[in-house]
Amino acid sequence: MSCPICSKPTEGAYKPFCSRRCADVDLQRWLTGRYAIPAEEDESPPDADFSED
């Protein structure tokens, strides 16, 4: 298995990464939203079933 950040062989202590540095790079990418999955906006109008009484 190779490190998903730099493609070097993984180390048992940092698996699936090769080092603490690559693990920290991955964490930083998650925290800054780089790995965010874009959401699709719902084009339909909101439900009109609610009445304001």
PQR file of N, CA, C, O and H, with PARSE charges and radii, in Angstrom:
ATOM      1  N   MET A   1       0.853  -1.170   0.000 -0.4000 1.5000
ATOM      2  CA  MET A   1       0.000   0.000   0.000 -0.0000 2.0000
ATOM      3  C   MET A   1       0.897   1.231   0.000  0.5500 1.7000
ATOM      4  O   MET A   1       1.940   1.256   0.654 -0.5500 1.4000
ATOM      5  N   SER A   2       0.477   2.247  -0.741 -0.4000 1.5000
ATOM      6  CA  SER A   2       1.274   3.466  -0.798 -0.0000 2.0000
ATOM      7  C   SER A   2       0.511   4.634  -0.173  0.5500 1.7000
ATOM      8  O   SER A   2      -0.718   4.632  -0.110 -0.5500 1.4000
ATOM      9  H   SER A   2      -0.370   2.226  -1.272  0.4000 1.0000
ATOM     10  N   CYS A   3       1.244   5.593   0.269 -0.4000 1.5000
ATOM     11  CA  CYS A   3       0.695   6.783   0.915 -0.0000 2.0000
ATOM     12  C   CYS A   3      -0.168   7.556  -0.098  0.5500 1.7000
ATOM     13  O   CYS A   3       0.278   7.803  -1.219 -0.5500 1.4000
ATOM     14  H   CYS A   3       2.243   5.594   0.218  0.4000 1.0000
ATOM     15  N   PRO A   4      -1.394   7.940   0.281 -0.5600 1.5000
ATOM     16  CA  PRO A   4      -2.251   8.679  -0.647  0.2800 2.0000
ATOM     17  C   PRO A   4      -1.774  10.114  -0.910  0.5500 1.7000
ATOM     18  O   PRO A   4      -2.245  10.752  -1.851 -0.5500 1.4000
ATOM     19  N   ILE A   5      -0.859  10.620  -0.103 -0.4000 1.5000
ATOM     20  CA  ILE A   5      -0.366  11.983  -0.274 -0.0000 2.0000
ATOM     21  C   ILE A   5       0.866  12.012  -1.172  0.5500 1.7000
ATOM     22  O   ILE A   5       0.917  12.788  -2.126 -0.5500 1.4000
ATOM     23  H   ILE A   5      -0.477  10.102   0.661  0.4000 1.0000
ATOM     24  N   CYS A   6       1.862  11.172  -0.875 -0.4000 1.5000
ATOM     25  CA  CYS A   6       3.129  11.241  -1.616 -0.0000 2.0000
ATOM     26  C   CYS A   6       3.502   9.954  -2.349  0.5500 1.7000
ATOM     27  O   CYS A   6       4.513   9.923  -3.051 -0.5500 1.4000
ATOM     28  H   CYS A   6       1.820  10.542  -0.100  0.4000 1.0000
ATOM     29  N   SER A   7       2.720   8.908  -2.202 -0.4000 1.5000
ATOM     30  CA  SER A   7       2.917   7.618  -2.874 -0.0000 2.0000
ATOM     31  C   SER A   7       4.107   6.797  -2.383  0.5500 1.7000
ATOM     32  O   SER A   7       4.480   5.820  -3.033 -0.5500 1.4000
ATOM     33  H   SER A   7       1.899   8.934  -1.632  0.4000 1.0000
ATOM     34  N   LYS A   8       4.710   7.164  -1.255 -0.4000 1.5000
ATOM     35  CA  LYS A   8       5.767   6.344  -0.664 -0.0000 2.0000
ATOM     36  C   LYS A   8       5.121   5.165   0.061  0.5500 1.7000
ATOM     37  O   LYS A   8       3.922   5.205   0.339 -0.5500 1.4000
ATOM     38  H   LYS A   8       4.407   7.957  -0.727  0.4000 1.0000
ATOM     39  N   PRO A   9       5.889   4.112   0.376 -0.5600 1.5000
ATOM     40  CA  PRO A   9       5.334   2.990   1.142  0.2800 2.0000
ATOM     41  C   PRO A   9       4.843   3.453   2.517  0.5500 1.7000
ATOM     42  O   PRO A   9       5.443   4.342   3.122 -0.5500 1.4000
ATOM     43  N   THR A  10       3.774   2.865   3.003 -0.4000 1.5000
ATOM     44  CA  THR A  10       3.204   3.278   4.284 -0.0000 2.0000
ATOM     45  C   THR A  10       4.012   2.751   5.461  0.5500 1.7000
ATOM     46  O   THR A  10       4.731   1.758   5.346 -0.5500 1.4000
ATOM     47  H   THR A  10       3.286   2.143   2.512  0.4000 1.0000
ATOM     48  N   GLU A  11       3.882   3.428   6.584 -0.4000 1.5000
ATOM     49  CA  GLU A  11       4.486   3.017   7.852 -0.0000 2.0000
ATOM     50  C   GLU A  11       3.360   2.577   8.772  0.5500 1.7000
ATOM     51  O   GLU A  11       2.293   3.190   8.799 -0.5500 1.4000
ATOM     52  H   GLU A  11       3.298   4.235   6.678  0.4000 1.0000
ATOM     53  N   GLY A  12       3.599   1.518   9.521 -0.4000 1.5000
ATOM     54  CA  GLY A  12       2.584   0.975  10.411 -0.0000 2.0000
ATOM     55  C   GLY A  12       2.029   1.985  11.403  0.5500 1.7000
ATOM     56  O   GLY A  12       0.830   1.979  11.684 -0.5500 1.4000
ATOM     57  H   GLY A  12       4.466   1.019   9.499  0.4000 1.0000
ATOM     58  N   ALA A  13       2.877   2.849  11.937 -0.4000 1.5000
ATOM     59  CA  ALA A  13       2.442   3.826  12.945 -0.0000 2.0000
ATOM     60  C   ALA A  13       1.552   4.918  12.363  0.5500 1.7000
ATOM     61  O   ALA A  13       0.783   5.543  13.093 -0.5500 1.4000
ATOM     62  H   ALA A  13       3.851   2.854  11.709  0.4000 1.0000
ATOM     63  N   TYR A  14       1.649   5.153  11.064 -0.4000 1.5000
ATOM     64  CA  TYR A  14       0.907   6.250  10.440 -0.0000 2.0000
ATOM     65  C   TYR A  14      -0.036   5.763   9.347  0.5500 1.7000
ATOM     66  O   TYR A  14      -0.528   6.568   8.556 -0.5500 1.4000
ATOM     67  H   TYR A  14       2.274   4.645  10.471  0.4000 1.0000
ATOM     68  N   LYS A  15      -0.290   4.491   9.293 -0.4000 1.5000
ATOM     69  CA  LYS A  15      -1.088   3.897   8.233 -0.0000 2.0000
ATOM     70  C   LYS A  15      -2.414   4.612   8.078  0.5500 1.7000
ATOM     71  O   LYS A  15      -3.073   4.823   9.096 -0.5500 1.4000
ATOM     72  H   LYS A  15       0.110   3.837   9.936  0.4000 1.0000
ATOM     73  N   PRO A  16      -2.848   4.988   6.941 -0.5600 1.5000
ATOM     74  CA  PRO A  16      -2.403   4.651   5.592  0.2800 2.0000
ATOM     75  C   PRO A  16      -1.358   5.605   5.035  0.5500 1.7000
ATOM     76  O   PRO A  16      -1.108   5.607   3.829 -0.5500 1.4000
ATOM     77  N   PHE A  17      -0.748   6.408   5.883 -0.4000 1.5000
ATOM     78  CA  PHE A  17       0.251   7.384   5.436 -0.0000 2.0000
ATOM     79  C   PHE A  17       1.659   6.867   5.701  0.5500 1.7000
ATOM     80  O   PHE A  17       1.846   5.864   6.390 -0.5500 1.4000
ATOM     81  H   PHE A  17      -0.950   6.406   6.862  0.4000 1.0000
ATOM     82  N   CYS A  18       2.655   7.571   5.139 -0.4000 1.5000
ATOM     83  CA  CYS A  18       4.041   7.146   5.330 -0.0000 2.0000
ATOM     84  C   CYS A  18       4.694   7.863   6.509  0.5500 1.7000
ATOM     85  O   CYS A  18       5.702   7.394   7.038 -0.5500 1.4000
ATOM     86  H   CYS A  18       2.503   8.385   4.580  0.4000 1.0000
ATOM     87  N   SER A  19       4.130   8.995   6.922 -0.4000 1.5000
ATOM     88  CA  SER A  19       4.750   9.779   7.988 -0.0000 2.0000
ATOM     89  C   SER A  19       3.722  10.676   8.658  0.5500 1.7000
ATOM     90  O   SER A  19       2.593  10.818   8.187 -0.5500 1.4000
ATOM     91  H   SER A  19       3.311   9.377   6.493  0.4000 1.0000
ATOM     92  N   ARG A  20       4.129  11.265   9.746 -0.4000 1.5000
ATOM     93  CA  ARG A  20       3.283  12.220  10.464 -0.0000 2.0000
ATOM     94  C   ARG A  20       2.988  13.427   9.579  0.5500 1.7000
ATOM     95  O   ARG A  20       1.888  13.977   9.616 -0.5500 1.4000
ATOM     96  H   ARG A  20       5.045  11.149  10.128  0.4000 1.0000
ATOM     97  N   ARG A  21       3.975  13.835   8.783 -0.4000 1.5000
ATOM     98  CA  ARG A  21       3.804  14.973   7.891 -0.0000 2.0000
ATOM     99  C   ARG A  21       2.654  14.747   6.914  0.5500 1.7000
ATOM    100  O   ARG A  21       1.801  15.620   6.755 -0.5500 1.4000
ATOM    101  H   ARG A  21       4.869  13.388   8.753  0.4000 1.0000
ATOM    102  N   CYS A  22       2.622  13.591   6.259 -0.4000 1.5000
ATOM    103  CA  CYS A  22       1.555  13.301   5.304 -0.0000 2.0000
ATOM    104  C   CYS A  22       0.197  13.181   5.993  0.5500 1.7000
ATOM    105  O   CYS A  22      -0.820  13.587   5.431 -0.5500 1.4000
ATOM    106  H   CYS A  22       3.316  12.882   6.389  0.4000 1.0000
ATOM    107  N   ALA A  23       0.171  12.631   7.196 -0.4000 1.5000
ATOM    108  CA  ALA A  23      -1.076  12.570   7.960 -0.0000 2.0000
ATOM    109  C   ALA A  23      -1.568  13.975   8.272  0.5500 1.7000
ATOM    110  O   ALA A  23      -2.767  14.243   8.192 -0.5500 1.4000
ATOM    111  H   ALA A  23       0.997  12.300   7.653  0.4000 1.0000
ATOM    112  N   ASP A  24      -0.656  14.873   8.626 -0.4000 1.5000
ATOM    113  CA  ASP A  24      -1.033  16.260   8.918 -0.0000 2.0000
ATOM    114  C   ASP A  24      -1.483  17.009   7.667  0.5500 1.7000
ATOM    115  O   ASP A  24      -2.390  17.838   7.733 -0.5500 1.4000
ATOM    116  H   ASP A  24       0.318  14.655   8.691  0.4000 1.0000
ATOM    117  N   VAL A  25      -0.856  16.720   6.530 -0.4000 1.5000
ATOM    118  CA  VAL A  25      -1.280  17.330   5.265 -0.0000 2.0000
ATOM    119  C   VAL A  25      -2.718  16.919   4.958  0.5500 1.7000
ATOM    120  O   VAL A  25      -3.535  17.749   4.559 -0.5500 1.4000
ATOM    121  H   VAL A  25      -0.119  16.046   6.476  0.4000 1.0000
ATOM    122  N   ASP A  26      -3.024  15.635   5.146 -0.4000 1.5000
ATOM    123  CA  ASP A  26      -4.373  15.137   4.905 -0.0000 2.0000
ATOM    124  C   ASP A  26      -5.383  15.790   5.840  0.5500 1.7000
ATOM    125  O   ASP A  26      -6.464  16.188   5.405 -0.5500 1.4000
ATOM    126  H   ASP A  26      -2.360  14.961   5.471  0.4000 1.0000
ATOM    127  N   LEU A  27      -5.041  15.904   7.116 -0.4000 1.5000
ATOM    128  CA  LEU A  27      -5.924  16.552   8.086 -0.0000 2.0000
ATOM    129  C   LEU A  27      -6.177  18.005   7.716  0.5500 1.7000
ATOM    130  O   LEU A  27      -7.310  18.478   7.798 -0.5500 1.4000
ATOM    131  H   LEU A  27      -4.164  15.580   7.469  0.4000 1.0000
ATOM    132  N   GLN A  28      -5.143  18.707   7.313 -0.4000 1.5000
ATOM    133  CA  GLN A  28      -5.289  20.107   6.913 -0.0000 2.0000
ATOM    134  C   GLN A  28      -6.226  20.232   5.714  0.5500 1.7000
ATOM    135  O   GLN A  28      -7.021  21.168   5.645 -0.5500 1.4000
ATOM    136  H   GLN A  28      -4.223  18.322   7.246  0.4000 1.0000
ATOM    137  N   ARG A  29      -6.139  19.305   4.779 -0.4000 1.5000
ATOM    138  CA  ARG A  29      -7.027  19.329   3.611 -0.0000 2.0000
ATOM    139  C   ARG A  29      -8.478  19.127   4.026  0.5500 1.7000
ATOM    140  O   ARG A  29      -9.371  19.767   3.471 -0.5500 1.4000
ATOM    141  H   ARG A  29      -5.492  18.544   4.835  0.4000 1.0000
ATOM    142  N   TRP A  30      -8.727  18.249   4.992 -0.4000 1.5000
ATOM    143  CA  TRP A  30     -10.092  18.052   5.487 -0.0000 2.0000
ATOM    144  C   TRP A  30     -10.590  19.305   6.199  0.5500 1.7000
ATOM    145  O   TRP A  30     -11.722  19.738   5.984 -0.5500 1.4000
ATOM    146  H   TRP A  30      -8.001  17.729   5.442  0.4000 1.0000
ATOM    147  N   LEU A  31      -9.746  19.886   7.046 -0.4000 1.5000
ATOM    148  CA  LEU A  31     -10.174  21.036   7.844 -0.0000 2.0000
ATOM    149  C   LEU A  31     -10.433  22.292   7.015  0.5500 1.7000
ATOM    150  O   LEU A  31     -11.260  23.122   7.392 -0.5500 1.4000
ATOM    151  H   LEU A  31      -8.826  19.535   7.222  0.4000 1.0000
ATOM    152  N   THR A  32      -9.735  22.439   5.892 -0.4000 1.5000
ATOM    153  CA  THR A  32      -9.936  23.619   5.053 -0.0000 2.0000
ATOM    154  C   THR A  32     -11.006  23.410   3.987  0.5500 1.7000
ATOM    155  O   THR A  32     -11.293  24.323   3.212 -0.5500 1.4000
ATOM    156  H   THR A  32      -9.063  21.765   5.586  0.4000 1.0000
ATOM    157  N   GLY A  33     -11.600  22.217   3.941 -0.4000 1.5000
ATOM    158  CA  GLY A  33     -12.677  21.952   3.001 -0.0000 2.0000
ATOM    159  C   GLY A  33     -12.233  21.524   1.618  0.5500 1.7000
ATOM    160  O   GLY A  33     -13.054  21.465   0.703 -0.5500 1.4000
ATOM    161  H   GLY A  33     -11.367  21.476   4.570  0.4000 1.0000
ATOM    162  N   ARG A  34     -10.981  21.230   1.445 -0.4000 1.5000
ATOM    163  CA  ARG A  34     -10.491  20.805   0.131 -0.0000 2.0000
ATOM    164  C   ARG A  34     -11.111  19.477  -0.304  0.5500 1.7000
ATOM    165  O   ARG A  34     -11.278  19.236  -1.499 -0.5500 1.4000
ATOM    166  H   ARG A  34     -10.314  21.278   2.189  0.4000 1.0000
ATOM    167  N   TYR A  35     -11.449  18.624   0.646 -0.4000 1.5000
ATOM    168  CA  TYR A  35     -12.060  17.342   0.338 -0.0000 2.0000
ATOM    169  C   TYR A  35     -13.589  17.388   0.375  0.5500 1.7000
ATOM    170  O   TYR A  35     -14.239  16.345   0.310 -0.5500 1.4000
ATOM    171  H   TYR A  35     -11.313  18.820   1.617  0.4000 1.0000
ATOM    172  N   ALA A  36     -14.155  18.565   0.477 -0.4000 1.5000
ATOM    173  CA  ALA A  36     -15.607  18.685   0.577 -0.0000 2.0000
ATOM    174  C   ALA A  36     -16.289  18.172  -0.683  0.5500 1.7000
ATOM    175  O   ALA A  36     -15.793  18.354  -1.795 -0.5500 1.4000
ATOM    176  H   ALA A  36     -13.627  19.412   0.530  0.4000 1.0000
ATOM    177  N   ILE A  37     -17.419  17.536  -0.491 -0.4000 1.5000
ATOM    178  CA  ILE A  37     -18.221  17.055  -1.608 -0.0000 2.0000
ATOM    179  C   ILE A  37     -19.235  18.147  -1.934  0.5500 1.7000
ATOM    180  O   ILE A  37     -20.019  18.539  -1.069 -0.5500 1.4000
ATOM    181  H   ILE A  37     -17.822  17.388   0.412  0.4000 1.0000
ATOM    182  N   PRO A  38     -19.229  18.642  -3.171 -0.5600 1.5000
ATOM    183  CA  PRO A  38     -20.162  19.710  -3.509  0.2800 2.0000
ATOM    184  C   PRO A  38     -21.609  19.215  -3.448  0.5500 1.7000
ATOM    185  O   PRO A  38     -21.926  18.121  -3.915 -0.5500 1.4000
ATOM    186  N   ALA A  39     -22.452  20.018  -2.880 -0.4000 1.5000
ATOM    187  CA  ALA A  39     -23.873  19.676  -2.770 -0.0000 2.0000
ATOM    188  C   ALA A  39     -24.626  20.241  -3.964  0.5500 1.7000
ATOM    189  O   ALA A  39     -24.293  21.305  -4.486 -0.5500 1.4000
ATOM    190  H   ALA A  39     -22.195  20.907  -2.500  0.4000 1.0000
ATOM    191  N   GLU A  40     -25.634  19.517  -4.376 -0.4000 1.5000
ATOM    192  CA  GLU A  40     -26.481  20.003  -5.455 -0.0000 2.0000
ATOM    193  C   GLU A  40     -27.657  20.747  -4.839  0.5500 1.7000
ATOM    194  O   GLU A  40     -28.322  20.241  -3.935 -0.5500 1.4000
ATOM    195  H   GLU A  40     -25.905  18.653  -3.951  0.4000 1.0000
ATOM    196  N   GLU A  41     -27.901  21.931  -5.328 -0.4000 1.5000
ATOM    197  CA  GLU A  41     -29.013  22.721  -4.830 -0.0000 2.0000
ATOM    198  C   GLU A  41     -30.320  22.124  -5.331  0.5500 1.7000
ATOM    199  O   GLU A  41     -30.415  21.677  -6.474 -0.5500 1.4000
ATOM    200  H   GLU A  41     -27.361  22.342  -6.063  0.4000 1.0000
ATOM    201  N   ASP A  42     -31.311  22.124  -4.477 -0.4000 1.5000
ATOM    202  CA  ASP A  42     -32.628  21.632  -4.832 -0.0000 2.0000
ATOM    203  C   ASP A  42     -33.359  22.737  -5.588  0.5500 1.7000
ATOM    204  O   ASP A  42     -33.599  23.817  -5.049 -0.5500 1.4000
ATOM    205  H   ASP A  42     -31.234  22.488  -3.548  0.4000 1.0000
ATOM    206  N   GLU A  43     -33.705  22.459  -6.826 -0.4000 1.5000
ATOM    207  CA  GLU A  43     -34.354  23.458  -7.681 -0.0000 2.0000
ATOM    208  C   GLU A  43     -35.842  23.619  -7.381  0.5500 1.7000
ATOM    209  O   GLU A  43     -36.433  24.627  -7.769 -0.5500 1.4000
ATOM    210  H   GLU A  43     -33.510  21.582  -7.264  0.4000 1.0000
ATOM    211  N   SER A  44     -36.460  22.660  -6.706 -0.4000 1.5000
ATOM    212  CA  SER A  44     -37.900  22.732  -6.453 -0.0000 2.0000
ATOM    213  C   SER A  44     -38.209  23.761  -5.369  0.5500 1.7000
ATOM    214  O   SER A  44     -37.406  23.973  -4.460 -0.5500 1.4000
ATOM    215  H   SER A  44     -35.980  21.841  -6.391  0.4000 1.0000
ATOM    216  N   PRO A  45     -39.383  24.403  -5.468 -0.5600 1.5000
ATOM    217  CA  PRO A  45     -39.760  25.385  -4.445  0.2800 2.0000
ATOM    218  C   PRO A  45     -40.062  24.697  -3.126  0.5500 1.7000
ATOM    219  O   PRO A  45     -40.386  23.510  -3.102 -0.5500 1.4000
ATOM    220  N   PRO A  46     -39.958  25.431  -2.033 -0.5600 1.5000
ATOM    221  CA  PRO A  46     -40.273  24.841  -0.727  0.2800 2.0000
ATOM    222  C   PRO A  46     -41.741  24.412  -0.680  0.5500 1.7000
ATOM    223  O   PRO A  46     -42.584  24.933  -1.411 -0.5500 1.4000
ATOM    224  N   ASP A  47     -42.018  23.458   0.192 -0.4000 1.5000
ATOM    225  CA  ASP A  47     -43.405  22.982   0.333 -0.0000 2.0000
ATOM    226  C   ASP A  47     -44.314  24.124   0.745  0.5500 1.7000
ATOM    227  O   ASP A  47     -43.978  24.924   1.618 -0.5500 1.4000
ATOM    228  H   ASP A  47     -41.334  23.036   0.786  0.4000 1.0000
ATOM    229  N   ALA A  48     -45.473  24.187   0.101 -0.4000 1.5000
ATOM    230  CA  ALA A  48     -46.463  25.222   0.398 -0.0000 2.0000
ATOM    231  C   ALA A  48     -47.526  24.687   1.347  0.5500 1.7000
ATOM    232  O   ALA A  48     -48.602  25.272   1.468 -0.5500 1.4000
ATOM    233  H   ALA A  48     -45.746  23.537  -0.608  0.4000 1.0000
ATOM    234  N   ASP A  49     -47.228  23.574   2.025 -0.4000 1.5000
ATOM    235  CA  ASP A  49     -48.193  22.955   2.919 -0.0000 2.0000
ATOM    236  C   ASP A  49     -48.294  23.679   4.258  0.5500 1.7000
ATOM    237  O   ASP A  49     -49.215  23.408   5.029 -0.5500 1.4000
ATOM    238  H   ASP A  49     -46.353  23.099   1.927  0.4000 1.0000
ATOM    239  N   PHE A  50     -47.392  24.571   4.544 -0.4000 1.5000
ATOM    240  CA  PHE A  50     -47.394  25.263   5.817 -0.0000 2.0000
ATOM    241  C   PHE A  50     -48.282  26.499   5.718  0.5500 1.7000
ATOM    242  O   PHE A  50     -48.152  27.293   4.786 -0.5500 1.4000
ATOM    243  H   PHE A  50     -46.645  24.791   3.917  0.4000 1.0000
ATOM    244  N   SER A  51     -49.156  26.652   6.652 -0.4000 1.5000
ATOM    245  CA  SER A  51     -50.002  27.857   6.655 -0.0000 2.0000
ATOM    246  C   SER A  51     -49.614  28.723   7.824  0.5500 1.7000
ATOM    247  O   SER A  51     -49.279  28.224   8.898 -0.5500 1.4000
ATOM    248  H   SER A  51     -49.262  26.008   7.409  0.4000 1.0000
ATOM    249  N   GLU A  52     -49.659  29.992   7.619 -0.4000 1.5000
ATOM    250  CA  GLU A  52     -49.307  30.930   8.683 -0.0000 2.0000
ATOM    251  C   GLU A  52     -50.579  31.381   9.381  0.5500 1.7000
ATOM    252  O   GLU A  52     -51.265  32.288   8.909 -0.5500 1.4000
ATOM    253  H   GLU A  52     -49.931  30.398   6.746  0.4000 1.0000
ATOM    254  N   ASP A  53     -50.886  30.763  10.476 -0.4000 1.5000
ATOM    255  CA  ASP A  53     -52.099  31.104  11.263 -0.0000 2.0000
ATOM    256  C   ASP A  53     -51.732  31.915  12.462  0.5500 1.7000
ATOM    257  O   ASP A  53     -52.606  32.296  13.241 -0.5500 1.4000
ATOM    258  H   ASP A  53     -50.329  30.026  10.860  0.4000 1.0000
TER
END
